[in-house]
Amino acid sequence: MLNSLELFSGAGGLAKGIEIAGAKHTAFVEWNSDACKTLRHNYCPEIVFETDVRHFDFQKFSGVDLIAGGPPCQPFSVGGKAKGFDDERDMFPYSISAIRQLMPKAFIFENVKGLLRKSFADYFNYIILQLTYPEIKKKTNNWKEHLSELEKTHTKGNYQGLQYNVVFRLVNAANYGVPQKRERVIIVGIRNDFNIPWSFPVETHSEDALLWTKYVTQEYWGKHSIKPSKGDLLIMETEKRRLLDKYGFFPPTAKPWLTVRDAIMDLPNPQKVKNHHPEHYFRGGAKSYVGHTGSEIDQPSKALKAGDHGVPGGENMIRFNNGSVRYFTILEAKRIQTFPDDYPILGSWTEAMRQLGNAVPVRLGQVVSADLINMLKSPNSAWNGKYS
């Protein structure tokens, strides 16, 4: 079985997706104590290393097939200070060091959309080129000089050392069946001696397909035994005409985006049913105000964020059609992030929501890694034995 090493594991969303896709985890490296408690509860405790990645001995895991993880996003997040390379929390250099030391068959990294901002263009190119040529080390403290060296190597085209074929894409998790509009940058690299022609999976879900079921066939409302909201009724005819003009009488070929209601439809109201599930309990105090409105129940959720009361758009609240709001329960937030119900997230509500807000949706991790893992496991992969 293909084995994986997880860096910056958090609660294990990417890890769980990779596991479902067919890999076996050999180690988790995570510094947050609460996240490590979650990992130890859901996996073998002996493979969870609660430590700073800067001090981790990677050589103990020589022969690992896949390295995956989500380096801290704060250096590149719109909501952060956006210091990039100058932020001490930038862990891409240590991710690249892990690749250099272990030479895995492939790697998968995830980060925020902000990584693609124009202000980070040079540094993002620097990250990609370092991942492409991990053995070309920086000779000075000036990363731009190192970038120039890597660019020369890349354009010369005759490099014979360790090399990865690297691709990246900004993806929306909702387009892969996650009930959440979560845009993230996914970076995938495959060692070039495996000659694997991999590409990002085709999107399977779309917004138009959801709107078709709401405004053309109206089957969405029937499925949930509810009536359209006043807002939906106001735009129904306009949207119906738009969709019919665009698609004719044939519906979009993709599946509908999944909504918050789709994700939690079988869960009881936590204010009325107290003991349905240990992670499904009501938390009071949710308030709606300008710019802090929550996630509409008949849309995919806003991207969950690592916070509680203070998240900018009220991402950790459900907004019902009557305008009322309440906080997601931990179980509901897990559904939004496509974790299995039987995968406990340990800690208080605040801490659990922080872990979930930082997580990669499990389904996204599974979809992105599935074909790659199958190709790497295939006895027909065209490995030429260049790196041993």
N, C-alpha and C positions, 0 to 999 in steps of 0.2 A: 504494500500500500504506500502511496505517496505520503511523505511526512512533511509537516509544516512547523515553522517557528514563527511565533507571533510577537511583534514589537508593539509597544504602546497599546496593549490589548484592551484596556478599558473593561467594560462589562462583557465583552466577547461577542459583539454583533457580527463583525467580519469573520471572526473565528468560527462561530456557529454556522454561518453560511458556507464557509470553506469545508467544514466538517460534513455538512449535509451533501456537499458536492462530491465528497469521496476522499478527503485527506485525513490523516491522523496527526494530531498535535503532539509535538515532542517537548515544547516549552512555551510558556507565556512570560513575557517580560513587561512588568507594569509597576509603577512606583506608588500609585494611590492605594492606600490600605483598604478602603471600602470596596473598590473595584476588585482587589485581590481576594477579599472575602467572597465576593460573588463568583469569581473564577474557581476558587477552591471548592465551593459548594457544588458547582456544576461539572467540574472536571477533577481529575486526580490531583490532590493538593501538592504532591511531590514535583509536579511540572510547572507550578506557579512560582515565579521568582519575583519577590517584592523588592525591587531594587531600581536604581537609576541606570538607565541603559548605558550611560557614559562609563559605568564601572563594571559592566557585565562581561564575563569571559565567554566570548562566542566560540572559541576553539573547542569547547566541550561538546559542541553540536556539529562537528565536522560531518559532512555528508547529507545535511538537510536538503530536501528537494525544493521547498518553497519557503520564501520569507514574505510575510504580509504584515500590514499594520497601518495605523493612521497617525503619523507624526503630529505633535501638537499643532493645532490650527491657529492659536492666538497670534503668532507672528504675521499671519496673512489675513486674518479675519477683519471684515469691515467694521465689526464692533470693537476691535482691539486697537492697539497703538500702531499696528501695521509697520513695524520696524524691520520685518523680514530677516535678512542675514544678521543684522545688528541686534536682534533680539536673542537673549541667552536661551530662550525656550525653543529656538530653531533646532530641531533634532534631525533634519535631513542629513547633515554631515555624519551622524552616527548610524543612520540607516544605510548610507552609502558604505560606511566602514564595515558594516555587517555583510553587505554584498561582497565587498573586496575580500574579506577573510574567509567566508564560507562558500563562495562561488555557487550558489543554488542554481537549480535549473531555471527557476523563474522567480519573479517577485510581483507583488500587488501592493500598491500604496494608495491611500485615500486622503484627500484633504479638501479644504473649503474652496468655494468658487473664487474667493478673493485672491487665491494664488495666481489667477490668470489676469489680474488687473494690470493695466498698462505700466504702472509704476514698478511692478515686479517682473517685467518682461525679461530683462537681462538675467535676473537671478533665477527665474524659472528655467530659462534656457540653460543656465549653468547647472541647475539640478539635473535636467534631462541629460546633458552631456556627461556629467559625472556618473550617472547611472548607466550610461552607454559604455563608458570607458572607466570603470571603477579603479583600475590599477594605476591610472595616471594620477599620482598624488600631487597635492598642492605643495610647492616648494617655498612659498613665502606666505605671509599673512594677508596678502592682497588677493582677494578672490577674483578680481577682474583680470589680473595677470594670468591666473589659472584658467579662466574662461577663454582667454586668447589662445593659450596653448591647446586647450581642448578643441577649439574651433579649427585650428590649423591641422590637428590630427584628423578631425572629422572630414575636412575638405580634401586632405591629401589622399585619403581612401585606401591606404595600404597597411593599416595597423594590423599587427599579428597577435596582440595580447588578448586578455580576457575582454570580451565584448558582449553586450546585450542589445537585442533589437527592442527598442522602446517605443511604445505608443501611449497616447493619453487622450482622454476625452472628458468633456463636461457632460455629465449625465443627470437626468431627473429621475429619481427613484420611482415617481408615480408612473413613469412610462414602462416600468417593469413589474407592475402589480403591487407596489407598496402604497398603502393608503395615506400618502404624505408627499407633498411637493417639496422635495429635498434635493437641491442641486449640489453635486459634489464632483471634484476632479478625481478621476481614477487613472493611475499610472501603472501600466503593465509592462514588464520586461521579460524577455525570454532569451536565454543564452544562445548565442548565434550558432553554436555547433550542433544544436538540435534541429535546426532548419524547419521549424514549425510555423506554418502559415496561419497564424491566429488573427482574429479581428473581434471587435466588440460585438456582443450579441445584438440581434435586431430587436428594436423596441416592440413590445407586445401589447401595450395599452395606450389609449389616447384620450384627451379631453373631449374631442368631438364625439367619440363613441359614447362617452358618458352623457353628453348633452343630447345625443340622439335618443337614448333610452329615457331621458327626462321629457323632451319636448316633441319628439316625433311619435314614438311608440307609447310613451308614458309608462313603460313597463317598470321603470325604477320605482315609481310611486306604488304600483301594484305589488311589487316584490316586498315592499316594506309595509304594505297595508296602511298607507298614509295619503293625505292629499297634498298637492303642491303648495308651497308657501305663497304668501301674497306677492313676495318678490319674484318668485318663479312664474306665477301667473301673469305678471306684468310684462315679462319678456318672452313668454312662451311662443306666441305667434311669430314674433320677429325672428327668434332663434330657429323656429321650425322652418320658416321660409329660407333663411340663410343656409341651413343644413341641406334642405332639399335642392336648392340651387347648386350647391357644391357637390353633392353626392348623387342627385337624382333619387330614385326610389330604392337604391341599394345602400345599406348601412355601411359605415366605415368598417374596414376589414379588421382593425385592431379590436381588442377587448376594451370595455369601458374602464376608465380610471376607477379605482376603488375609493370610496368615501369613508369618512369617520363612522357614519351609520353602518356601512357595510362591515366595517371591522369589529364593531361592538354590538351588533344587532341582537346577539343571543345573550348578552349580559344584562342582568337586572339593574334597576335603578339603585345605586348604592345608598341613597338616602332612605329607601324603603326596605331593602333586603340587606341585612347586616352581616351575615355569615356565609355568603356565597363562595368567597375565595379570600384567603388571607391578604392578598394584594389588592382586593377590590373593596376599598372602604372610602367613605365620603370624607373630604377635607373641605372645611368651610373657609369663607373669607374671600372668595373670588369676586373681583369687581371689574366692570367694563367701563372704559373711558376712552377718550379720543386717542387713537394710536395703540390702544391696548384692548382689542376686541375679541381675541380668541380665535379658534378655528371653527368655521361653519360646519355643522354636522352633516350637511349634504354635499360637501366638497372634500377632497383629500385634505388632511391636516396641513397647517403650516409646518415648516420644519421645526421639530422639537429642538429646544435649545437647553444648554446646561445651566439652568437657573430655576427659580420658583416664582416668587411674587414679582420680581423685577425684570423678567424677560420682556424685550421691547414691545412685541405685538400681542402679548398674552398667549404665546404659543402653547402654553401648558394648560389652556382652558378650552372647553367645548362651548361653542355658541349655538344655542338652540334657536329655532325659527321664531319663537316669541320674544327673542332678544335677551333672554336670561343666559347666564353663564355659570359654569362650575368648573373646578379643576378636574383634569383627568385623574382617574385612579392610576395606581402603578400598573395594574393589569391592563387597563385601557391603553396606557402609553406603550406598554410592551406590544400590544396588538398593532399600534400605529407603527412601531419599529419592527414588526413581524417576528418578534421573539416567540417561541413556543410558550404556552401558558404554564408548562411545568418546568420553566427555566427561571428560578427565583432570582430577583435582583435584591440583594441584601442592603440593609440600611434604612434610615428614616425615609419618609416620603420625599423630603428635600434632597437627600443624598441619592436616593434611587432615581429621581428625576434628573439629577445632574449626570448620573451614569448613562441614563437613557438618552439624554440630550447630546451626549458626546458619541454615542454609538453609531456604527454603520448599520443600516437596516439589514437584517439577516437575509431576507430574500434577495436584496441587491448583491450581497456578498456571494450568495449561492449562484445567482445567474451569471455574474461576471466570471466566476472561477470554474464553473462546471466544465465547459468545453476545454479550457486550458488544462485542467487536471486530467481529464480523459485522454487528451493528446499526450501529455507527459507520461502517463501510465502505459500508453500503447506500446507493445513490443515492436511495432512497425515505425516508431519515431526514428527519424533519419539522423541519429547521433553519430558523429564521425570521430568521437573519442579525442577531440582536440585538447580538452581540459580534463584532467583526471585527478 
